[in-house]
Amino acid sequence: MPVYQSSRFSLLMTTVVVCTLATIAGCSRTSADASGTAKAAAAPEREVGTVTLQHETLAQNTELPGRTAAPVIAEIRPQVGGILKERLFTEGSQVKAGQVLYQLDPAPLQAAHASAHAGVRKAESALATARTVARRNAELVKIDAISRQVFDESQAAEQQAEADLGVARAAEQTARIQLGYTRITSPITGWAELSTVTPGALVTANQAAALTTVQQLDPIHVHVTQSSSELLRLKRELASGRLQRASDAEARIQLVLEDGSKYPHAGRLTFSGVTVDAGTGSVTLRAVVPNPDKLLMPGMYVRAVLREGTDATALLVPQQAVTRAPDGSASALVIDAENKVSKRAIQVGRAVGTRWQVLQGLAAGDRVMTEGSQRVKVGDKVKVVDLGAKAVGGPVASVQPDATDAASDPVAR
């Protein structure tokens, strides 16, 4: 066979082989594409759990730390010095205003009072003599029986005697007051603390250490602090109409005690500071709380729940439906009318139980995904399972994954 015919034959065979391989490959690819399309069409929609948001009436409460304090405190100190003779009250008991708490030895001041009383009688006698002389001289000077100078001297002596009597009476009154101070009384009605002295102790007038302290306990004050930023937020929401100012019956302060129990009597807010503390950035609030059982004692730590107002159109979303980005921004997955997944940027406020209050980004009627977010992505069409109240009040009902998802779903694993 000539050489050129051999070359043509070889080229023809090569072309046939290439065409055959291309045809086989094309058929395989078409078959694979058809198989993949069929498989994708047969894949079931994944189930996800959702909650439909609705407007709710939300009472805006703020919990603030506080300390109890007695509204009236009287520190009992002696106003005269002496030896303490007797304690006349029971420590820790209630005492009345004017009740004698301590008795000092009155003997020295009794003697001083007796001396002052004698001085008054002496001054009264001197005044009587001076008046008699003055009246007599007034008659004698009319008939020129005495000189005018003698008459003037008698009149001056009478006035001097009257002044001396006034001084003596003031001294007697002072001695009487000092003697009364030996009976140390309570200026207010309240509860007495422990006594710092015992009978036989020497006390001095107006000493630094109090003998005891009497405090009023019913009602009792609670001093709490609220940050200025919280006050500004409250004022803005009230001005915008999002919050309605609560009525007087609702604007109460409810106390939570140190052991977590609720105090049975509600208090009322009576004073709000008008100056922000430069060091803490807070404003002091004062509440008056009934204390008939004396359960609250001065200095106790309590938490005061202050009702600020009511939001009648609040939206609350379960916390598990909110995702936080590294920069702190929040988002949620929402199911649209075509049951497709979309991502929505939202702004949340305070936590209310196991839910967040939504400020922006969501509206009433939105279906928010609470379960199954690991199995879907934005744009997927899903099968919706409405979890309803289960996702709001307690543990969210579980949505079972597909059998085909069990191996790939990290939650299922």
C-alpha positions as CSV (number, residue, x, y, z in Angstrom):
1,M,0.0,0.0,0.0
2,P,1.4,3.4,-0.9
3,V,2.5,5.5,2.0
4,Y,0.0,8.4,1.4
5,Q,-2.9,5.9,1.5
6,S,-1.7,4.5,4.8
7,S,-1.6,8.0,6.3
8,R,-5.1,8.8,5.2
9,F,-6.3,5.5,6.7
10,S,-4.7,6.3,10.0
11,L,-6.2,9.8,10.1
12,L,-9.7,8.4,9.3
13,M,-9.5,5.9,12.1
14,T,-8.4,8.5,14.6
15,T,-11.3,10.8,13.7
16,V,-13.8,7.9,14.1
17,V,-12.4,7.1,17.6
18,V,-12.6,10.7,18.8
19,C,-16.2,11.1,17.6
20,T,-17.1,7.9,19.3
21,L,-15.6,9.0,22.6
22,A,-17.3,12.4,22.4
23,T,-20.7,10.8,21.8
24,I,-20.2,8.5,24.8
25,A,-19.2,11.4,27.0
26,G,-22.1,13.6,25.9
27,C,-24.5,10.8,26.6
28,S,-23.0,10.2,30.0
29,R,-23.2,14.0,30.9
30,T,-26.8,14.2,29.7
31,S,-27.7,11.2,31.7
32,A,-26.0,12.6,34.9
33,D,-27.7,16.0,34.5
34,A,-31.1,14.4,34.1
35,S,-30.4,12.2,37.1
36,G,-29.3,15.2,39.2
37,T,-32.4,17.2,38.2
38,A,-34.6,14.4,39.0
39,K,-32.9,14.0,42.4
40,A,-33.2,17.7,43.1
41,A,-36.8,17.7,42.2
42,A,-37.5,14.7,44.4
43,A,-35.7,16.3,47.5
44,P,-38.4,17.2,50.1
45,E,-38.7,20.7,51.6
46,R,-37.0,20.9,55.0
47,E,-39.2,21.5,58.1
48,V,-38.5,24.6,60.3
49,G,-40.2,25.9,63.4
50,T,-41.6,29.4,63.4
51,V,-43.4,31.8,65.7
52,T,-45.9,34.4,64.3
53,L,-45.4,37.8,66.1
54,Q,-48.4,39.6,67.5
55,H,-48.8,42.9,69.4
56,E,-48.8,42.4,73.1
57,T,-49.3,44.7,76.1
58,L,-46.0,45.0,77.9
59,A,-45.6,46.6,81.3
60,Q,-42.3,48.4,81.4
61,N,-40.6,47.6,84.7
62,T,-37.2,48.6,85.9
63,E,-35.4,46.7,88.7
64,L,-33.2,48.9,90.8
65,P,-30.9,48.1,93.8
66,G,-31.7,49.9,97.0
67,R,-31.2,50.2,100.8
68,T,-33.8,50.6,103.5
69,A,-33.5,53.6,105.8
70,A,-35.4,54.8,108.8
71,P,-37.3,58.0,108.0
72,V,-36.7,59.5,111.5
73,I,-33.6,58.7,113.7
74,A,-33.0,60.0,117.2
75,E,-29.6,59.5,118.8
76,I,-30.1,59.7,122.6
77,R,-27.4,61.7,124.4
78,P,-27.3,63.2,127.9
79,Q,-27.7,67.0,128.2
80,V,-26.2,67.0,131.7
81,G,-23.3,65.1,133.3
82,G,-23.7,62.5,136.0
83,I,-23.7,58.9,137.1
84,L,-26.2,56.7,135.3
85,K,-28.5,55.3,137.9
86,E,-30.9,53.2,135.9
87,R,-31.9,52.0,132.4
88,L,-35.7,52.1,132.1
89,F,-36.4,50.5,128.7
90,T,-36.0,47.1,127.1
91,E,-33.4,47.0,124.3
92,G,-35.0,46.3,120.9
93,S,-38.5,47.3,122.1
94,Q,-40.8,50.0,121.0
95,V,-40.7,53.2,123.0
96,K,-43.1,56.2,123.0
97,A,-42.3,59.8,122.6
98,G,-41.6,61.3,126.1
99,Q,-40.9,57.9,127.6
100,V,-38.0,57.9,130.2
101,L,-35.1,55.8,128.9
102,Y,-32.4,56.5,131.5
103,Q,-32.3,58.0,135.0
104,L,-29.2,59.9,136.1
105,D,-28.3,60.5,139.8
106,P,-30.3,63.7,140.5
107,A,-28.8,64.5,143.9
108,P,-26.3,67.2,142.8
109,L,-28.8,69.0,140.6
110,Q,-31.5,68.7,143.2
111,A,-29.2,70.7,145.5
112,A,-28.5,73.2,142.8
113,H,-32.2,73.6,142.3
114,A,-32.9,74.1,146.0
115,S,-30.2,76.8,146.1
116,A,-31.7,78.6,143.1
117,H,-35.1,78.4,144.7
118,A,-33.7,79.9,147.9
119,G,-32.2,82.7,145.8
120,V,-35.6,83.5,144.4
121,R,-37.1,83.8,147.9
122,K,-34.3,86.1,149.0
123,A,-34.7,88.3,145.9
124,E,-38.5,88.4,146.5
125,S,-37.9,89.5,150.1
126,A,-35.4,92.2,149.0
127,L,-37.9,93.4,146.4
128,A,-40.7,93.7,149.0
129,T,-38.5,95.8,151.3
130,A,-37.4,98.0,148.4
131,R,-41.0,98.6,147.4
132,T,-42.1,99.6,150.9
133,V,-39.2,102.1,151.1
134,A,-40.0,103.5,147.7
135,R,-43.7,104.0,148.5
136,R,-42.9,105.6,151.9
137,N,-40.4,108.0,150.3
138,A,-42.9,108.9,147.6
139,E,-45.3,110.2,150.3
140,L,-42.5,112.0,152.2
141,V,-41.1,113.7,149.2
142,K,-44.5,115.4,148.7
143,I,-44.2,117.2,152.0
144,D,-40.5,117.8,151.6
145,A,-39.7,115.5,154.5
146,I,-36.9,113.9,152.5
147,S,-34.6,115.2,149.8
148,R,-35.3,114.5,146.2
149,Q,-32.0,112.5,146.1
150,V,-33.2,110.1,148.8
151,F,-36.4,109.6,146.8
152,D,-34.6,108.8,143.6
153,E,-32.3,106.3,145.3
154,S,-35.3,104.5,146.8
155,Q,-36.9,104.2,143.4
156,A,-33.7,102.9,141.8
157,A,-33.3,100.4,144.6
158,E,-36.8,99.1,143.9
159,Q,-36.0,98.6,140.2
160,Q,-32.7,96.9,141.1
161,A,-34.6,94.5,143.4
162,E,-37.0,93.7,140.6
163,A,-34.1,92.9,138.3
164,D,-32.4,90.7,140.9
165,L,-35.6,88.8,141.3
166,G,-35.8,88.2,137.6
167,V,-32.2,86.8,137.6
168,A,-33.0,84.6,140.6
169,R,-36.1,83.2,138.9
170,A,-34.1,82.5,135.7
171,A,-31.5,80.7,137.7
172,E,-34.2,78.6,139.3
173,Q,-35.7,77.8,136.0
174,T,-32.3,76.7,134.6
175,A,-31.7,74.5,137.7
176,R,-35.2,73.0,137.2
177,I,-34.4,72.2,133.5
178,Q,-31.1,70.8,134.5
179,L,-32.7,68.6,137.1
180,G,-35.3,67.4,134.5
181,Y,-32.4,66.4,132.2
182,T,-31.5,63.7,134.7
183,R,-34.5,61.9,133.2
184,I,-33.4,61.1,129.7
185,T,-36.5,60.7,127.5
186,S,-37.1,59.6,123.9
187,P,-38.1,62.5,121.6
188,I,-39.9,60.2,119.1
189,T,-41.9,57.0,119.0
190,G,-39.9,54.2,117.6
191,W,-37.8,51.2,118.2
192,A,-34.8,51.4,120.6
193,E,-31.4,49.9,119.7
194,L,-29.0,48.3,122.1
195,S,-27.7,50.5,125.0
196,T,-24.1,51.5,124.9
197,V,-23.9,52.1,128.7
198,T,-24.9,50.3,131.8
199,P,-25.9,51.6,135.3
200,G,-23.0,53.1,137.1
201,A,-21.4,54.6,134.0
202,L,-20.3,58.3,134.1
203,V,-21.8,60.3,131.2
204,T,-21.1,63.9,130.2
205,A,-23.3,66.5,128.6
206,N,-23.6,66.3,124.8
207,Q,-21.0,63.5,124.6
208,A,-20.1,62.2,121.1
209,A,-21.2,58.6,121.8
210,A,-25.0,58.1,121.9
211,L,-26.5,56.1,124.8
212,T,-28.8,54.4,122.3
213,T,-30.7,55.2,119.1
214,V,-34.5,55.3,118.5
215,Q,-35.7,54.8,114.9
216,Q,-39.1,54.9,113.3
217,L,-39.7,51.7,111.2
218,D,-43.3,52.0,110.0
219,P,-43.4,53.3,107.3
220,I,-39.8,52.9,106.2
221,H,-37.9,54.6,103.4
222,V,-36.2,52.8,100.5
223,H,-33.4,54.8,98.7
224,V,-32.7,53.5,95.2
225,T,-30.6,54.9,92.3
226,Q,-31.5,55.0,88.6
227,S,-29.0,55.8,85.9
228,S,-29.6,59.1,84.0
229,S,-29.6,57.2,80.7
230,E,-32.5,55.1,81.8
231,L,-34.4,58.2,82.8
232,L,-33.7,59.8,79.4
233,R,-34.9,56.6,77.6
234,L,-38.1,56.6,79.7
235,K,-38.8,60.3,78.9
236,R,-38.3,59.8,75.2
237,E,-40.6,56.8,75.0
238,L,-43.3,58.7,77.0
239,A,-42.9,61.7,74.7
240,S,-43.2,59.6,71.6
241,G,-46.4,57.9,72.8
242,R,-44.9,54.4,72.8
243,L,-45.3,54.3,76.6
244,Q,-48.4,55.4,78.4
245,R,-47.9,56.8,81.9
246,A,-49.2,54.4,84.5
247,S,-52.0,55.5,86.9
248,D,-51.3,56.2,90.5
249,A,-52.6,52.7,91.5
250,E,-50.2,51.0,89.1
251,A,-47.2,53.3,89.7
252,R,-46.0,51.3,92.7
253,I,-42.7,50.0,93.8
254,Q,-42.6,46.3,94.7
255,L,-39.7,45.1,96.8
256,V,-37.8,41.9,96.3
257,L,-35.9,40.9,99.5
258,E,-32.4,39.5,99.8
259,D,-33.6,35.9,99.8
260,G,-35.5,36.5,96.5
261,S,-39.0,36.6,98.1
262,K,-41.4,39.3,97.3
263,Y,-42.3,41.8,100.0
264,P,-46.1,41.7,100.6
265,H,-46.7,45.4,100.8
266,A,-46.3,47.7,97.8
267,G,-44.6,51.1,98.2
268,R,-45.1,54.4,96.5
269,L,-42.6,56.7,95.0
270,T,-42.5,60.1,96.8
271,F,-39.3,61.8,95.7
272,S,-37.1,61.9,92.6
273,G,-33.8,63.7,92.7
274,V,-33.2,66.5,90.3
275,T,-29.4,66.4,90.3
276,V,-27.3,63.7,88.6
277,D,-24.4,62.4,90.7
278,A,-21.2,63.4,88.9
279,G,-19.4,60.3,90.2
280,T,-22.0,57.6,89.4
281,G,-24.2,59.2,86.8
282,S,-27.3,58.3,88.7
283,V,-30.3,59.9,90.3
284,T,-31.6,59.0,93.8
285,L,-35.2,57.9,94.1
286,R,-37.1,57.6,97.5
287,A,-40.0,55.3,98.2
288,V,-42.2,55.0,101.3
289,V,-43.1,51.4,102.1
290,P,-45.4,50.2,104.8
291,N,-43.7,48.1,107.4
292,P,-46.4,46.9,109.9
293,D,-44.7,43.6,110.7
294,K,-41.2,45.2,111.2
295,L,-39.9,42.8,108.6
296,L,-37.8,45.5,107.0
297,M,-34.9,46.8,109.0
298,P,-32.7,49.9,108.3
299,G,-29.7,49.0,106.1
300,M,-31.2,46.0,104.4
301,Y,-30.4,45.5,100.7
302,V,-33.5,45.2,98.5
303,R,-34.4,45.4,94.9
304,A,-37.1,47.7,93.9
305,V,-39.3,46.9,90.9
306,L,-40.5,50.3,89.5
307,R,-43.3,50.3,87.0
308,E,-42.6,53.0,84.4
309,G,-45.5,52.6,81.9
310,T,-47.2,50.3,79.4
311,D,-46.4,49.6,75.8
312,A,-49.6,48.4,74.2
313,T,-48.0,47.4,70.8
314,A,-44.9,45.5,72.0
315,L,-43.4,42.8,69.9
316,L,-41.6,40.0,71.6
317,V,-39.4,37.4,69.8
318,P,-38.0,34.2,71.4
319,Q,-34.3,34.7,72.2
320,Q,-33.3,31.6,70.2
321,A,-34.6,33.3,67.1
322,V,-32.1,36.1,67.4
323,T,-28.5,35.8,66.1
324,R,-25.8,38.2,67.1
325,A,-22.9,39.2,64.8
326,P,-19.4,39.9,66.1
327,D,-20.1,43.6,65.9
328,G,-23.1,43.1,68.2
329,S,-25.8,43.6,65.5
330,A,-28.8,41.4,65.7
331,S,-30.7,39.6,63.0
332,A,-33.5,37.0,62.5
333,L,-34.6,34.6,59.8
334,V,-38.1,35.3,58.5
335,I,-40.3,33.2,56.4
336,D,-42.1,35.1,53.6
337,A,-45.4,34.5,52.0
338,E,-43.8,32.0,49.6
339,N,-42.3,30.0,52.5
340,K,-38.8,31.2,51.5
341,V,-36.1,32.1,54.0
342,S,-34.9,35.7,54.3
343,K,-32.6,37.4,56.7
344,R,-33.8,40.5,58.5
345,A,-31.6,43.0,60.5
346,I,-33.4,43.9,63.7
347,Q,-32.9,46.0,66.8
348,V,-33.8,44.5,70.2
349,G,-34.3,46.2,73.6
350,R,-34.7,44.6,77.0
351,A,-35.1,40.9,77.8
352,V,-38.6,39.9,79.0
353,G,-38.3,36.4,80.4
354,T,-37.0,34.2,77.6
355,R,-37.8,36.7,74.8
356,W,-36.4,40.0,73.5
357,Q,-38.4,43.1,72.9
358,V,-38.2,44.1,69.3
359,L,-37.7,47.8,68.6
360,Q,-37.1,47.8,64.9
361,G,-36.9,45.4,61.9
362,L,-40.0,43.2,62.5
363,A,-43.7,43.7,62.4
364,A,-46.9,42.0,63.6
365,G,-47.7,39.0,61.4
366,D,-44.0,38.2,60.6
367,R,-43.1,34.5,60.9
368,V,-39.8,34.2,62.6
369,M,-37.8,31.0,62.5
370,T,-36.9,29.6,65.9
371,E,-35.8,26.0,64.9
372,G,-34.1,24.5,61.9
373,S,-31.8,27.4,61.0
374,Q,-28.8,25.0,60.7
375,R,-30.6,23.0,58.0
376,V,-31.5,25.9,55.6
377,K,-30.0,28.9,54.0
378,V,-31.3,32.2,52.8
379,G,-33.5,31.7,49.7
380,D,-34.5,28.1,50.5
381,K,-38.1,27.1,50.4
382,V,-39.1,25.4,53.5
383,K,-42.0,23.6,55.2
384,V,-43.3,25.7,58.1
385,V,-44.3,24.2,61.4
386,D,-46.0,26.9,63.6
387,L,-44.8,26.4,67.2
388,G,-47.2,29.0,68.6
389,A,-47.3,29.4,72.4
390,K,-44.8,26.6,73.0
391,A,-42.0,28.8,71.7
392,V,-43.1,31.7,73.9
393,G,-43.9,30.3,77.3
394,G,-41.4,27.5,77.7
395,P,-39.1,25.1,75.8
396,V,-39.6,25.2,72.1
397,A,-41.2,22.1,70.6
398,S,-38.7,20.2,68.6
399,V,-39.1,19.9,64.8
400,Q,-37.9,16.5,63.6
401,P,-35.4,16.7,60.8
402,D,-35.8,14.6,57.6
403,A,-34.2,11.2,57.4
404,T,-31.9,12.5,54.7
405,D,-30.9,15.5,56.9
406,A,-30.1,13.5,60.0
407,A,-26.5,12.7,58.9
408,S,-25.7,16.2,57.7
409,D,-27.5,18.3,60.4
410,P,-25.1,19.2,63.2
411,V,-28.0,19.6,65.6
412,A,-29.3,16.1,64.8
413,R,-25.9,14.7,65.5
